[in-house]
Amino acid sequence: SKIQKLKSYSSLLGLIQQTTPIIKGSNLTLEQWQLLQAVISGTPVFRTKRQIETISPQYQQSKTVQTRSSVLTEVRKRLSKFDLQQEHIAKEIPPGPQRIRGIAGSGKTVLLCQKAAHMHLKHPEWDIAFVFFSRSLYHPIINQFDKWLRRFSAGEVGYDPKNVKLQILHAWGAKKQPGLYSRICQAAGVKRLTVNDTKRKQPNEALGEVCSKLLDDTIIPKLYDAILIDEGQDLMVDKDLKFEGKQPFYWMAYQALRPIDPAQPEQRRLIWGYDEAQSLESLTIPTASELFGEELGHLVTGQYAGGIRKSEIMHRCYRTPGSILTAAHGIGMGLLRRGGMLTGITRAEDWEAIGYQVTGRFTPGQQITIKRPPENSPNLVPQLWQGSLLEVIAYSDRQEELTALATNILYNLRHDGLKPSQEILVIILGSGFEAMQLETTVAEFLISQGIDIYIPSAIDCNILIPD
């Protein structure tokens, strides 16, 4: 039938080419073409009169007085380049599981939000859950959903928290915020467990423990037609915590999905995004075999009918300059640690999958060179900012460090013109109780210096112990 033929991209393109135009147009200029691509991809247009072009050294030198806010403003004025792979990932609805592997800052969260919004508008009868690990993502994700729902519906539909067909859920959930685990417990008629009911200290391990118990004790009700998981690497547990050889959270989510086709009950629309190099807890790659056991290891191999890939890899990092990203990977893995590396990627293909070029072979005693090419780190800040992108300063004691921190923040606010919300982050390193103590110490000092602070999940500024 004609409808079936139109499902093929090549058939549709051929039909368009054969159609007689009503009005004959002229070829687009480069700028018109870039503007058209920006409209298709959802990038705001006409934010600047400057023609889209590569930043020249002359432009950099013409800036005599430069601030960080001026650099950010210039970056935001420019149109993002159209990324065809991202358009495919965001708009295609796979008839089964899909794995999206992307480096930090590649746009996984935005694309997953777009995908869920697109699904909901196209299939409003579906029960869809969008799941994430970090509680601080609640409001940013809600904003993303509202933005894309309105864009894809020409302003007719926005995000409505009362609409149970499209749920934004934390992986676990809390007393006042629902989670996938707590929703499944409620539907199954069993009491949900809290972190106080577990023996594990790490959040991912504690969640894995309660999911395993739920799987052991209960038949998981089929509640959803599609589940999309962001931050998938943070939901993994080590081998000793697996449930019957499967990752407990993922297996619980998989069991909560309705089969797409009764004749193929293993085909369920579970879509997960992850970056294994973003987690210091584990470098385990969430393959289908790792998540669902060897018998379902084929689930994300190959393509679906129509050409939708079962696995996607996103190499480009738009959010972070290449030098900072490279340093972060090196520090996170303990690359130059005196006692040896803590953990790390040890296969050339895995480095290449997250956008690096590898020279040399991974054999004992051999030196290798790992480099991030410019095309995989298109962030414009390195071309615009005249100073150092990354500074490392050691202080003699904590008080000296805190004083320098407050001084630098005040400089960022008064001279650089940065906004305190989302443009200045103070990252507290450490684990468990020690990190919480240090967070309180830093927060109290900054407040004493007249600097307002905000801790994610708090209801307002200057609250040291969020609910």
C-alpha positions as CSV (number, residue, x, y, z in Angstrom):
1,S,0.0,0.0,0.0
2,K,1.0,3.6,-0.4
3,I,1.0,4.1,3.4
4,Q,3.5,1.3,3.8
5,K,5.7,2.7,1.1
6,L,5.7,6.1,2.8
7,K,7.2,4.5,5.9
8,S,10.4,4.1,4.0
9,Y,12.6,7.3,4.1
10,S,13.9,6.7,0.6
11,S,10.4,6.1,-0.8
12,L,9.2,9.3,0.8
13,L,12.1,11.3,-0.5
14,G,11.6,9.9,-4.0
15,L,7.9,10.9,-4.0
16,I,8.8,14.4,-2.9
17,Q,11.4,14.8,-5.7
18,Q,8.8,13.6,-8.3
19,T,6.1,16.1,-7.1
20,T,5.6,19.1,-9.3
21,P,6.2,22.3,-7.1
22,I,3.4,24.8,-6.9
23,I,5.9,27.7,-6.6
24,K,9.4,27.3,-7.9
25,G,11.9,28.6,-5.5
26,S,15.6,29.4,-5.6
27,N,18.6,27.7,-3.9
28,L,19.1,28.6,-0.2
29,T,22.1,30.6,0.9
30,L,24.4,29.1,3.5
31,E,22.9,31.3,6.2
32,Q,19.3,30.4,5.2
33,W,20.2,26.7,5.2
34,Q,21.7,27.0,8.7
35,L,18.6,28.9,9.9
36,L,16.3,26.3,8.5
37,Q,18.3,23.6,10.3
38,A,18.2,25.5,13.5
39,V,14.4,25.8,13.3
40,I,14.1,22.0,12.7
41,S,16.3,21.2,15.6
42,G,14.6,23.6,18.0
43,T,17.4,26.2,18.3
44,P,16.2,29.8,18.9
45,V,17.0,31.9,15.9
46,F,17.6,35.6,15.2
47,R,19.2,36.1,18.6
48,T,22.0,38.0,16.9
49,K,22.6,39.9,13.7
50,R,26.1,38.5,13.4
51,Q,26.4,36.1,10.5
52,I,27.1,32.5,11.5
53,E,30.8,31.9,11.0
54,T,33.9,30.5,12.7
55,I,35.4,32.8,15.3
56,S,38.5,34.4,14.0
57,P,41.7,35.4,15.9
58,Q,41.0,39.0,15.1
59,Y,37.7,38.8,17.0
60,Q,39.5,37.4,20.0
61,Q,42.1,40.2,20.0
62,S,39.5,43.0,19.6
63,K,38.1,42.2,23.0
64,T,40.2,44.4,25.4
65,V,37.9,44.0,28.5
66,Q,36.6,40.5,28.8
67,T,34.3,39.0,31.4
68,R,33.0,35.5,31.8
69,S,29.4,36.6,31.4
70,S,30.3,38.3,28.0
71,V,31.7,35.0,26.8
72,L,28.6,33.1,27.8
73,T,26.4,35.7,26.2
74,E,28.4,35.4,22.9
75,V,28.1,31.5,23.0
76,R,24.4,31.7,23.5
77,K,23.9,34.1,20.6
78,R,25.3,31.6,18.1
79,L,23.2,29.0,16.5
80,S,24.0,25.4,17.4
81,K,25.0,23.3,14.4
82,F,22.4,20.9,13.2
83,D,23.2,17.3,14.4
84,L,21.4,14.8,12.2
85,Q,22.2,11.9,14.6
86,Q,20.6,13.8,17.5
87,E,17.5,14.4,15.4
88,H,17.2,10.7,14.7
89,I,17.6,9.7,18.3
90,A,15.2,12.4,19.6
91,K,12.4,11.8,17.1
92,E,12.5,8.0,16.4
93,I,10.3,5.7,18.5
94,P,11.8,2.3,18.6
95,P,9.5,-0.8,18.7
96,G,11.6,-2.3,21.5
97,P,14.6,-1.7,23.8
98,Q,17.2,1.0,22.8
99,R,20.6,1.8,24.4
100,I,22.0,5.4,24.0
101,R,25.7,5.6,24.9
102,G,26.9,9.2,25.1
103,I,29.7,11.1,26.6
104,A,29.0,13.6,29.4
105,G,27.5,16.8,27.9
106,S,26.5,15.1,24.6
107,G,22.9,16.0,25.1
108,K,21.5,12.7,26.3
109,T,19.1,14.2,28.9
110,V,17.7,16.7,26.4
111,L,17.3,14.0,23.7
112,L,15.6,11.6,26.1
113,C,13.2,14.4,27.2
114,Q,12.5,15.2,23.5
115,K,11.9,11.5,22.8
116,A,9.5,11.1,25.7
117,A,7.6,14.3,24.8
118,H,7.4,13.2,21.1
119,M,6.1,9.7,22.3
120,H,3.4,11.3,24.5
121,L,2.1,13.7,21.8
122,K,2.0,10.9,19.2
123,H,0.6,8.3,21.5
124,P,-1.3,10.1,24.3
125,E,-2.9,6.8,25.4
126,W,0.5,5.3,26.4
127,D,1.7,5.2,30.0
128,I,5.2,6.7,29.9
129,A,7.8,7.1,32.7
130,F,11.0,9.2,32.5
131,V,13.4,8.0,35.2
132,F,16.6,9.6,36.6
133,F,19.0,9.2,39.5
134,S,19.9,12.7,40.8
135,R,17.2,14.4,42.8
136,S,18.5,17.8,41.7
137,L,17.4,17.1,38.2
138,Y,13.6,17.3,39.0
139,H,13.1,20.9,38.1
140,P,15.4,21.0,35.1
141,I,13.7,17.9,33.6
142,I,10.3,19.3,34.2
143,N,11.3,22.5,32.4
144,Q,12.7,20.5,29.5
145,F,9.5,18.5,29.2
146,D,7.4,21.7,29.2
147,K,9.6,23.3,26.6
148,W,9.5,20.4,24.1
149,L,5.9,19.5,24.6
150,R,5.0,23.1,23.8
151,R,7.4,23.3,20.8
152,F,6.2,20.0,19.3
153,S,2.5,20.9,19.8
154,A,2.8,24.5,18.6
155,G,2.0,25.7,22.1
156,E,-1.1,23.6,22.6
157,V,0.3,21.2,25.2
158,G,2.5,21.8,28.2
159,Y,3.7,19.6,31.0
160,D,1.0,18.8,33.5
161,P,2.1,17.0,36.7
162,K,-1.5,15.7,37.1
163,N,-1.3,13.9,33.7
164,V,-0.6,10.3,34.9
165,K,0.2,9.3,31.3
166,L,3.5,11.1,31.4
167,Q,5.4,10.7,34.7
168,I,8.7,12.2,35.7
169,L,10.1,9.9,38.4
170,H,13.2,9.7,40.6
171,A,14.5,6.1,40.5
172,W,13.7,5.5,44.1
173,G,11.4,8.2,45.3
174,A,10.9,10.0,48.6
175,K,8.1,10.8,51.0
176,K,6.8,13.7,48.9
177,Q,8.2,12.8,45.5
178,P,7.2,9.6,43.7
179,G,9.8,7.3,42.2
180,L,9.6,4.3,39.8
181,Y,10.4,1.9,42.7
182,S,7.8,3.4,45.0
183,R,5.1,3.5,42.2
184,I,5.7,-0.2,41.5
185,C,5.5,-1.0,45.2
186,Q,2.2,0.9,45.5
187,A,0.7,-0.9,42.5
188,A,1.9,-4.2,43.8
189,G,0.4,-3.5,47.2
190,V,3.6,-3.9,49.1
191,K,5.4,-1.5,51.5
192,R,8.2,0.5,49.9
193,L,11.5,0.3,51.7
194,T,13.7,3.3,52.5
195,V,17.5,3.7,52.7
196,N,17.2,3.1,56.4
197,D,15.9,-0.5,55.7
198,T,19.1,-1.4,53.8
199,K,22.6,-2.4,54.8
200,R,24.3,-0.5,51.9
201,K,25.9,3.0,52.2
202,Q,26.1,3.8,48.5
203,P,22.8,5.0,47.0
204,N,23.0,2.8,43.9
205,E,23.7,-0.3,46.0
206,A,20.9,0.5,48.5
207,L,18.5,0.9,45.6
208,G,19.7,-2.3,44.0
209,E,19.1,-4.1,47.3
210,V,15.5,-3.0,47.7
211,C,14.8,-3.7,44.0
212,S,16.1,-7.3,44.4
213,K,13.9,-7.8,47.4
214,L,10.9,-6.6,45.5
215,L,11.7,-8.9,42.6
216,D,12.1,-11.8,45.1
217,D,8.9,-11.2,46.9
218,T,6.5,-9.9,44.3
219,I,5.2,-10.3,40.8
220,I,5.9,-6.9,39.2
221,P,2.7,-5.4,37.7
222,K,2.9,-4.2,34.1
223,L,2.3,-0.5,34.4
224,Y,4.0,1.2,31.4
225,D,4.2,1.2,27.7
226,A,7.6,3.0,27.7
227,I,10.2,3.7,30.3
228,L,13.1,6.1,29.5
229,I,16.1,6.0,31.9
230,D,18.6,8.9,32.2
231,E,21.9,8.6,34.1
232,G,21.8,4.9,33.6
233,Q,25.4,4.4,34.8
234,D,24.4,5.4,38.3
235,L,21.9,2.6,38.6
236,M,24.4,-0.2,38.1
237,V,25.6,-2.5,40.9
238,D,28.5,-4.9,41.2
239,K,28.2,-8.6,40.5
240,D,27.5,-9.6,44.1
241,L,24.4,-7.5,44.2
242,K,22.8,-8.7,41.0
243,F,19.4,-10.4,40.9
244,E,19.7,-13.8,39.2
245,G,22.5,-12.5,37.1
246,K,20.6,-9.3,36.1
247,Q,20.9,-5.7,37.2
248,P,18.0,-5.4,39.7
249,F,16.7,-1.9,38.9
250,Y,16.8,-2.5,35.2
251,W,15.1,-5.9,35.5
252,M,12.4,-4.4,37.7
253,A,11.8,-1.6,35.1
254,Y,11.8,-4.2,32.3
255,Q,9.2,-6.3,34.2
256,A,7.0,-3.2,34.7
257,L,6.7,-2.8,30.9
258,R,3.9,-4.2,28.7
259,P,5.2,-6.3,25.8
260,I,4.8,-4.4,22.5
261,D,3.7,-7.6,20.7
262,P,2.2,-10.6,22.6
263,A,3.9,-12.8,20.0
264,Q,7.3,-11.3,21.0
265,P,7.0,-10.8,24.8
266,E,10.7,-9.9,25.2
267,Q,10.2,-6.7,23.1
268,R,9.5,-4.0,25.5
269,R,10.2,-0.3,25.1
270,L,12.9,0.3,27.7
271,I,15.3,3.1,26.6
272,W,18.4,3.9,28.6
273,G,21.1,6.6,28.3
274,Y,24.4,6.3,30.0
275,D,28.1,7.3,30.1
276,E,30.1,4.6,31.9
277,A,33.1,7.0,32.3
278,Q,30.9,9.4,34.3
279,S,30.6,7.1,37.3
280,L,33.5,6.5,39.6
281,E,31.6,3.7,41.3
282,S,31.7,1.3,38.3
283,L,32.9,1.2,34.7
284,T,30.5,-1.6,33.9
285,I,28.9,-1.0,30.5
286,P,25.1,-1.5,30.6
287,T,24.9,-4.0,27.7
288,A,21.7,-6.0,27.3
289,S,23.5,-9.1,28.7
290,E,24.7,-7.2,31.7
291,L,21.2,-5.8,32.4
292,F,18.9,-8.6,31.5
293,G,21.1,-11.8,31.5
294,E,22.7,-13.7,28.7
295,E,19.4,-15.1,27.3
296,L,18.3,-11.5,26.3
297,G,21.8,-10.3,25.3
298,H,20.6,-9.8,21.7
299,L,18.0,-7.2,22.5
300,V,20.0,-4.1,21.4
301,T,22.1,-5.6,18.6
302,G,21.4,-4.5,15.0
303,Q,18.5,-2.4,13.7
304,Y,14.7,-2.5,13.8
305,A,12.6,-2.7,10.6
306,G,12.7,0.8,9.1
307,G,16.3,1.5,10.1
308,I,16.0,2.6,13.8
309,R,19.2,1.5,15.5
310,K,18.9,-0.5,18.7
311,S,22.1,1.0,20.0
312,E,23.3,4.6,19.5
313,I,26.7,6.1,20.4
314,M,27.1,9.9,20.8
315,H,30.7,11.1,20.5
316,R,30.4,14.9,20.7
317,C,30.4,16.8,23.9
318,Y,28.7,20.2,23.5
319,R,28.6,21.3,27.1
320,T,32.3,21.0,28.2
321,P,35.5,22.2,26.5
322,G,37.7,19.3,25.4
323,S,40.6,20.1,27.6
324,I,38.4,20.2,30.7
325,L,36.7,17.0,29.7
326,T,40.0,15.2,29.1
327,A,41.3,16.4,32.5
328,A,38.2,15.2,34.2
329,H,38.5,11.8,32.7
330,G,42.2,11.6,33.7
331,I,41.6,12.8,37.3
332,G,38.5,10.5,37.7
333,M,40.5,7.5,36.7
334,G,43.5,8.4,38.8
335,L,45.7,8.4,35.7
336,L,48.8,9.8,37.3
337,R,48.2,8.5,40.8
338,R,51.4,7.4,42.6
339,G,49.9,4.1,43.7
340,G,48.6,3.4,40.2
341,M,45.3,4.0,38.4
342,L,42.1,3.6,40.4
343,T,40.0,2.5,37.4
344,G,39.9,3.2,33.7
345,I,38.9,2.3,30.2
346,T,41.3,-0.2,28.8
347,R,40.1,-0.8,25.3
348,A,40.7,1.5,22.3
349,E,37.2,1.0,21.0
350,D,35.7,2.2,24.2
351,W,37.9,5.4,24.2
352,E,36.8,5.9,20.6
353,A,33.2,5.4,21.5
354,I,33.3,8.5,23.8
355,G,35.0,10.6,21.2
356,Y,38.8,10.2,21.6
357,Q,41.5,9.3,19.1
358,V,43.8,6.5,20.2
359,T,47.4,6.1,19.0
360,G,49.2,2.9,20.1
361,R,48.0,-0.5,21.4
362,F,46.7,-1.4,24.9
363,T,49.5,-3.9,25.7
364,P,51.6,-4.1,29.0
365,G,54.5,-1.7,28.9
366,Q,53.4,0.1,25.8
367,Q,52.7,3.9,25.8
368,I,49.5,5.1,24.2
369,T,48.3,8.6,23.3
370,I,44.7,9.6,23.8
371,K,43.6,12.8,22.2
372,R,40.2,14.5,21.9
373,P,39.7,16.0,18.3
374,P,38.1,19.4,18.0
375,E,35.1,18.1,16.0
376,N,34.1,16.1,19.0
377,S,34.3,19.1,21.4
378,P,32.5,21.9,19.5
379,N,32.1,24.1,22.7
380,L,33.1,27.7,21.7
381,V,34.4,28.9,25.1
382,P,38.1,27.9,24.3
383,Q,38.0,30.1,21.2
384,L,36.4,33.0,23.0
385,W,38.0,33.0,26.5
386,Q,41.5,34.6,26.6
387,G,42.4,33.2,30.0
388,S,43.1,29.7,31.3
389,L,40.1,27.3,31.0
390,L,41.3,25.3,34.0
391,E,43.3,26.4,37.1
392,V,44.6,24.2,39.8
393,I,45.6,25.9,43.1
394,A,46.8,24.2,46.3
395,Y,46.2,26.0,49.7
396,S,48.1,25.5,52.9
397,D,45.0,24.9,55.0
398,R,41.2,24.8,54.8
399,Q,40.7,28.4,56.0
400,E,42.9,29.8,53.3
401,E,41.0,27.8,50.7
402,L,37.6,29.0,52.0
403,T,38.8,32.7,52.0
404,A,40.0,32.3,48.4
405,L,36.7,30.7,47.4
406,A,34.6,33.5,48.8
407,T,36.9,36.1,47.2
408,N,36.6,34.4,43.8
409,I,32.8,34.1,44.0
410,L,32.4,37.8,44.8
411,Y,34.7,38.6,41.8
412,N,32.6,36.3,39.6
413,L,29.4,38.1,40.8
414,R,30.6,41.7,40.7
415,H,33.2,41.8,37.9
416,D,32.3,38.9,35.7
417,G,28.6,39.4,36.0
418,L,27.8,35.7,36.4
419,K,24.4,34.8,37.8
420,P,24.6,32.9,41.1
421,S,22.0,30.4,39.9
422,Q,23.4,27.8,37.5
423,E,26.4,29.8,36.5
424,I,28.5,29.3,39.6
425,L,28.9,25.8,41.1
426,V,30.8,24.9,44.3
427,I,31.5,21.2,44.1
428,I,32.3,19.4,47.4
429,L,34.5,16.3,47.0
430,G,34.5,13.4,49.4
431,S,32.3,10.5,50.4
432,G,29.5,9.9,52.9
433,F,29.4,11.8,56.2
434,E,32.8,13.6,55.6
435,A,31.5,15.2,52.4
436,M,28.2,16.3,54.2
437,Q,30.2,17.8,57.0
438,L,32.5,19.7,54.6
439,E,29.4,20.9,52.6
440,T,28.0,22.4,55.8
441,T,31.3,24.1,56.7
442,V,31.6,25.6,53.3
443,A,28.0,26.8,53.2
444,E,28.2,28.4,56.6
445,F,31.4,30.2,55.7
446,L,29.9,31.6,52.5
447,I,26.8,32.7,54.2
448,S,28.9,34.5,56.8
449,Q,30.6,36.4,53.9
450,G,27.2,37.6,52.7
451,I,27.0,35.1,49.8
452,D,23.7,33.3,49.4
453,I,24.0,29.5,48.8
454,Y,21.6,26.9,47.5
455,I,21.9,23.2,48.1
456,P,20.0,21.0,45.5
457,S,16.6,19.7,46.7
458,A,16.3,22.6,49.3
459,I,13.1,24.7,49.1
460,D,15.0,28.0,49.4
461,C,18.4,29.6,49.6
462,N,20.6,29.3,52.7
463,I,19.0,26.1,54.0
464,L,21.8,23.8,55.1
465,I,19.8,20.5,55.6
466,P,17.3,20.0,52.7
467,D,14.4,17.7,53.2
